[in-house]
């Protein structure tokens, strides 16, 4: 699903330790190819979203002035346990 980035109110962010890719390197990739892998968000109660994966993609999207971002929206916390 492709969502308007300004219409998704992300109120929570899940932080995970992963192999760190420098934002500058990722920014160059996004400039060349766009955002290939969608961000992942989970629906919170009240219609807001929790960002599960993709914080750096959002940073790149905003820095490049993209108006939309691909987003995989998964079910509510209740549905996911």
Secondary structure, 3 states (H helix, E strand, C coil): CEEEHHHCCEEEECCCCCCCCCHHHHHHHHHHHCCCCCEEEEECCCCCEEEEECHHHHHHHHHCCCCEEEEEEEEECCCCC
